Amino acid sequence: MATEKSEPEKCGKCLIELNGDKTIGCEGKCKKWVHLKCSELNNKDFNVMKNCKGVKWFCETCYSESEVMDNILKALKLLNRKVNAFECKQEKMLQEKYAADSSALISGEKSKGSKCASIIDAKSAEISKSSDDIKKAIKDARRPEDSKIGINNIKK
């Protein structure tokens, strides 16, 4: 902020006492006061800064640091946007993978179910054939007289 300093203090640039000379204070980190001539401002610019609220003056060091900070902030914002875009892309990829895995699992279960049904059908056919073979073998192995004995025993 531009102002005239009345208390003795040393200039932040030339280190000579300020002694009521026109001075200006740095609004940056250092907060140092300097002679108007040391600030490299002319009287006209000094008066404009003095009379305009919100207009701030920064020494060369603090101005450079503020530019660096601005550049760092811009880089951080850009990096943040890139990270957000990457996270969105990963989330979308995970959702697509989950959907594909779910579909594969469901179709896999269906194919397992149809495989099981095929196996069961084949085993049932084997059992049925075996059952028919056993009945035939029993029928062929039976003697007609055994049937009569069985019938005669029941009648008695």
VOPABA-353914 format. One line per 5 residues: their letters; for each residue x, y, z of N, C-alpha, C. Coordinates in pm, whole numbers. Layout:
% residues N
A> X/Y/Z/X/Y/Z/X/Y/Z | ...
This chain:
% residues 156
MATEK> 85/-116/0/0/0/0/90/123/0 | 54/221/-78/134/343/-87/98/434/29 | 201/485/95/178/577/208/306/651/238 | 294/756/316/414/826/362/442/780/503 | 566/743/531/605/687/659/668/798/742
SEPEK> 629/814/869/685/921/952/785/869/1055 | 773/746/1096/864/693/1198/994/647/1133 | 1108/669/1200/1236/630/1141/1247/477/1131 | 1275/435/1014/1294/293/985/1387/288/866 | 1456/178/848/1551/169/738/1481/117/612
CGKCL> 1526/169/500/1474/127/369/1511/-19/346 | 1417/-94/295/1440/-236/268/1535/-260/153 | 1566/-154/76/1655/-173/-38/1793/-111/-14 | 1797/19/24/1926/87/41/1974/90/186 | 1888/51/279/1916/44/423/1942/181/488
IELNG> 1905/291/420/1914/425/479/1781/453/546 | 1787/531/659/1662/561/731/1563/630/639 | 1436/602/663/1330/655/578/1298/800/610 | 1311/847/733/1299/987/777/1195/1071/706 | 1073/1032/701/966/1115/647/966/1129/497
DKTIG> 1060/1066/429/1059/1069/283/935/994/233 | 904/1018/107/795/939/49/841/794/45 | 756/708/100/789/565/107/669/482/62 | 698/361/33/593/267/-5/624/133/59 | 518/66/105/536/-63/171/500/-179/79
CEGKC> 581/-280/83/557/-400/2/441/-478/63 | 347/-517/-21/231/-596/23/259/-746/14 | 382/-779/-21/419/-920/-32/461/-977/102 | 534/-1085/95/575/-1157/215/669/-1076/304 | 756/-996/244/859/-927/323/805/-810/404
KKWVH> 701/-742/356/639/-626/423/738/-511/448 | 844/-505/370/945/-400/387/898/-268/326 | 946/-161/387/920/-26/337/1045/23/267 | 1024/96/155/1138/149/79/1110/293/40 | 1219/367/12/1204/503/-42/1135/494/-178
LKCSE> 1063/597/-210/995/600/-340/1097/582/-452 | 1212/652/-441/1315/641/-546/1372/499/-553 | 1377/428/-439/1427/289/-436/1324/191/-494 | 1198/231/-496/1092/144/-548/1084/148/-700 | 1153/246/-759/1153/269/-903/1017/314/-956
LNNKD> 929/363/-864/803/424/-905/826/573/-922 | 754/636/-1015/761/782/-1025/652/842/-937 | 654/973/-916/556/1041/-829/413/1018/-875 | 392/1022/-1005/257/1005/-1059/202/866/-1022 | 281/762/-1046/238/625/-1012/218/610/-861
FNVMK> 308/672/-786/297/666/-639/164/726/-594 | 128/844/-647/3/910/-608/-119/828/-650 | -114/767/-766/-225/681/-809/-240/565/-711 | -130/500/-678/-135/386/-585/-181/430/-447 | -139/548/-406/-175/599/-273/-325/625/-264
NCKGV> -386/670/-372/-527/709/-371/-623/599/-415 | -574/491/-466/-661/383/-515/-659/265/-417 | -776/237/-362/-785/121/-273/-774/-7/-356 | -714/-106/-298/-702/-235/-365/-581/-246/-455 | -514/-134/-483/-393/-139/-565/-276/-164/-471
KWFCE> -201/-268/-503/-91/-307/-414/41/-297/-487 | 145/-269/-410/279/-265/-466/360/-379/-405 | 439/-444/-490/526/-552/-445/670/-519/-485 | 762/-545/-393/903/-527/-427/941/-633/-531 | 1058/-618/-592/1099/-711/-697/1103/-856/-648
TCYSE> 1155/-875/-526/1167/-1011/-472/1030/-1074/-452 | 941/-1001/-385/807/-1056/-359/727/-1072/-488 | 747/-979/-583/677/-990/-711/721/-1117/-783 | 852/-1142/-785/904/-1264/-848/848/-1387/-780 | 845/-1383/-646/791/-1497/-571/642/-1515/-600
SEVMD> 570/-1402/-615/426/-1414/-644/404/-1472/-783 | 491/-1435/-879/481/-1494/-1013/508/-1643/-1007 | 609/-1680/-929/641/-1822/-914/522/-1894/-852 | 464/-1834/-748/349/-1895/-683/231/-1906/-779 | 209/-1801/-859/101/-1806/-958/124/-1921/-1057
NILKA> 249/-1935/-1102/280/-2044/-1195/261/-2180/-1129 | 301/-2190/-1002/282/-2316/-929/133/-2346/-915 | 54/-2243/-881/-90/-2263/-867/-153/-2305/-999 | -111/-2242/-1109/-163/-2280/-1240/-127/-2425/-1271 | -2/-2463/-1242/41/-2601/-1266/-38/-2699/-1180
LKLLN> -63/-2661/-1055/-141/-2747/-966/-284/-2764/-1015 | -344/-2654/-1062/-481/-2663/-1115/-485/-2754/-1237 | -387/-2739/-1326/-380/-2824/-1444/-361/-2970/-1404 | -271/-2993/-1311/-247/-3129/-1263/-372/-3187/-1198 | -442/-3106/-1122/-566/-3150/-1058/-671/-3190/-1162
RKVNA> -682/-3111/-1269/-776/-3145/-1377/-737/-3278/-1443 | -606/-3295/-1464/-559/-3420/-1526/-586/-3539/-1436 | -562/-3523/-1306/-587/-3631/-1210/-736/-3666/-1209 | -821/-3564/-1207/-967/-3588/-1209/-1009/-3661/-1336 | -953/-3619/-1450/-986/-3685/-1576/-940/-3830/-1574
FECKQ> -820/-3853/-1520/-767/-3989/-1510/-854/-4076/-1420 | -896/-4019/-1305/-982/-4093/-1212/-1116/-4128/-1278 | -1172/-4034/-1352/-1299/-4060/-1422/-1280/-4171/-1525 | -1169/-4164/-1598/-1141/-4265/-1699/-1125/-4403/-1634 | -1053/-4408/-1523/-1035/-4536/-1453/-1167/-4589/-1400
EKMLQ> -1248/-4501/-1344/-1379/-4542/-1292/-1464/-4601/-1404 | -1462/-4537/-1520/-1539/-4586/-1635/-1486/-4722/-1679 | -1354/-4736/-1684/-1294/-4864/-1723/-1331/-4974/-1624 | -1329/-4943/-1494/-1366/-5041/-1393/-1512/-5083/-1407 | -1599/-4985/-1434/-1741/-5017/-1453/-1761/-5106/-1575
EKYAA> -1689/-5075/-1684/-1700/-5157/-1804/-1647/-5298/-1779 | -1536/-5308/-1707/-1479/-5439/-1674/-1574/-5517/-1585 | -1633/-5450/-1488/-1729/-5517/-1399/-1848/-5569/-1478 | -1897/-5486/-1570/-2011/-5527/-1652/-1973/-5647/-1739 | -1853/-5642/-1799/-1808/-5753/-1883/-1788/-5880/-1800
DSSAL> -1727/-5866/-1682/-1706/-5981/-1594/-1840/-6040/-1549 | -1935/-5953/-1518/-2067/-6001/-1477/-2134/-6077/-1590 | -2125/-6024/-1711/-2184/-6092/-1827/-2117/-6226/-1850 | -1984/-6227/-1839/-1910/-6352/-1859/-1947/-6453/-1752 | -1961/-6406/-1630/-1996/-6494/-1519/-2136/-6553/-1541
ISGEK> -2228/-6467/-1580/-2366/-6513/-1604/-2368/-6613/-1719 | -2302/-6581/-1830/-2302/-6674/-1944/-2222/-6799/-1908 | -2118/-6783/-1826/-2041/-6899/-1780/-2127/-6990/-1694 | -2208/-6931/-1608/-2298/-7011/-1523/-2402/-7082/-1610 | -2449/-7012/-1713/-2546/-7075/-1803/-2482/-7192/-1876
SKGSK> -2358/-7172/-1924/-2292/-7281/-1996/-2259/-7395/-1900 | -2223/-7363/-1776/-2200/-7468/-1676/-2329/-7544/-1651 | -2439/-7469/-1642/-2569/-7531/-1620/-2606/-7622/-1735 | -2580/-7577/-1858/-2613/-7662/-1973/-2519/-7782/-1980 | -2393/-7764/-1939/-2300/-7877/-1933/-2348/-7979/-1831
CASII> -2389/-7929/-1715/-2441/-8018/-1610/-2565/-8092/-1659 | -2653/-8021/-1725/-2775/-8084/-1777/-2739/-8192/-1878 | -2640/-8165/-1964/-2597/-8264/-2062/-2541/-8387/-1993 | -2459/-8365/-1891/-2401/-8477/-1816/-2511/-8558/-1748 | -2605/-8488/-1686/-2717/-8556/-1619/-2798/-8636/-1719
DAKSA> -2826/-8576/-1836/-2901/-8647/-1940/-2826/-8773/-1985 | -2695/-8759/-2004/-2614/-8874/-2047/-2616/-8983/-1941 | -2599/-8944/-1814/-2600/-9043/-1705/-2738/-9108/-1692 | -2842/-9028/-1708/-2978/-9083/-1702/-2999/-9185/-1813 | -2949/-9153/-1932/-2960/-9246/-2045/-2883/-9374/-2015
EISKS> -2763/-9358/-1956/-2684/-9476/-1919/-2758/-9561/-1817 | -2812/-9495/-1716/-2885/-9567/-1610/-3007/-9637/-1668 | -3078/-9567/-1754/-3197/-9624/-1817/-3159/-9747/-1900 | -3050/-9732/-1978/-3003/-9844/-2059/-2960/-9958/-1970 | -2885/-9923/-1864/-2841/-10026/-1770/-2960/-10095/-1706
SDDIK> -3058/-10017/-1670/-3179/-10072/-1609/-3249/-10167/-1705 | -3260/-10126/-1831/-3321/-10212/-1932/-3239/-10339/-1952 | -3107/-10323/-1953/-3018/-10439/-1969/-3032/-10535/-1852 | -3041/-10478/-1731/-3056/-10561/-1611/-3189/-10637/-1615 | -3296/-10568/-1651/-3427/-10634/-1662/-3424/-10747/-1764
KAIKD> -3361/-10720/-1878/-3352/-10821/-1984/-3269/-10939/-1936 | -3157/-10906/-1870/-3071/-11014/-1821/-3144/-11099/-1719 | -3220/-11035/-1632/-3297/-11110/-1532/-3402/-11195/-1601 | -3469/-11135/-1698/-3574/-11207/-1771/-3515/-11326/-1845 | -3399/-11304/-1910/-3335/-11412/-1985/-3281/-11520/-1891
ARRPE> -3235/-11480/-1775/-3175/-11575/-1681/-3280/-11656/-1608 | -3399/-11610/-1604/-3505/-11681/-1533/-3549/-11804/-1612 | -3574/-11904/-1537/-3627/-12025/-1601/-3778/-12025/-1585 | -3848/-12071/-1681/-3994/-12074/-1670/-4042/-12151/-1549 | -3975/-12254/-1514/-4018/-12331/-1398/-4004/-12253/-1269
DSKIG> -3906/-12157/-1263/-3892/-12073/-1144/-4016/-11986/-1126 | -4074/-11946/-1236/-4196/-11867/-1229/-4310/-11948/-1172 | -4320/-12073/-1214/-4427/-12159/-1166/-4409/-12188/-1019 | -4283/-12205/-977/-4257/-12231/-835/-4301/-12111/-754 | -4266/-11994/-805/-4305/-11872/-735/-4455/-11860/-728
INNIK> -4522/-11892/-836/-4668/-11883/-839/-4728/-11991/-749 | -4677/-12113/-757/-4727/-12223/-674/-4710/-12193/-526 | -4598/-12134/-491/-4574/-12102/-350/-4674/-11999/-301 | -4712/-11909/-385/-4807/-11805/-345/-4944/-11867/-327 | -4985/-11962/-412/-5118/-12023/-405/-5132/-12113/-284
K> -5034/-12174/-239/-5044/-12270/-129/-5082/-12210/-5
